[in-house]
Amino acid sequence: MTLPEVALAVFLLNIPFGYFRAKSEKFSRNWFIFVHAPIPFVIAIRLLSGLGFALYTFPIIVSAYFIGQFTGGLILKLKPIKSK
């Protein structure tokens, strides 16, 4: 996999975690879990892709990580509220 493909995978992986993080109280146990749980998966993606841990890849992967988290939270905020 190339760097853009890995960045896309990291971004997509973090969307559901960001969604559930946004539902949690800030700095609670669940919030902490939803922020940090994807990290082993990101490491696995990097290793399985053959990308490794070259220094130039870190800003791109970290940006994809946080943008995915932010997008998941944004989806929760933009989700229409159904009235009963």
N, C-alpha and C positions, 0 to 999 in steps of 0.2 A: 504494500500500500504506500501511496505517496503522502507527503505531509498534508496537503489539502484534504485527502480522504480521511486521514486520521483525525484531523481537526473537525471535520464534519461528524465523524462517529462520536467524538467526545462531546460536541455540541448537542447532538441528538440524545445521547445518553443522559445528559444533565437536565434536559427539559422536564421529565417527570419528577426528578429529585427537587428541582427548583419549585415546581408546582406544590409539592407536599411541604417543602420548607416554608413557603409563603403562608401555608395554613397553620404553621406551628408558631408558638410564642417565641419571640426572639431570645436566643441564648438558652433555650430550654434543652432538655436531653434530646427530644425528637429533632429539633432544629439542628443541633450538633451532628446527629446521625445523618440527616438528609444532606448536610453540607459535605461531610467527610466519607460517606459510604461509597460514592462513585470512584474514589481515588484508586483502590485496588484494580478496578475495571479499566481505568485509564492506563495504569501501569501495564496491565495485561495486553491492552490494545497496542501500546507502544512496542512491547516485546514481541508480540505475535506478528506485527506488521514489519518487523525488521528495521524500524525507524531508529530505535535505540534512544539514547539520551544526549544527543548532541546539543550543545548549548544554544545554538540558533533556533532550535525547535521550541524551547520553553516559552518564549513570549506568545507564540501562536497557539500552542496547546492550552496554556493558562488562560489566554483570552477566550478561546472557545469554551473552556470550562465555565468561566464566569458569565459569559453571554448566554450559555445554555441555562444556567441557574436563573439569571435575570429573566429570560424569555419564559421559563416555566412559571415564575411569579407573576409576570405580566399576563399570561394566559388566564391565571386565576382571577386577576383583577378585572380583566376585560370580559370574562364569562358572564353572559346575561343571567340575571337572577330571575328564576321562575316564581311567579306568584301563585298562591294556592287558591 
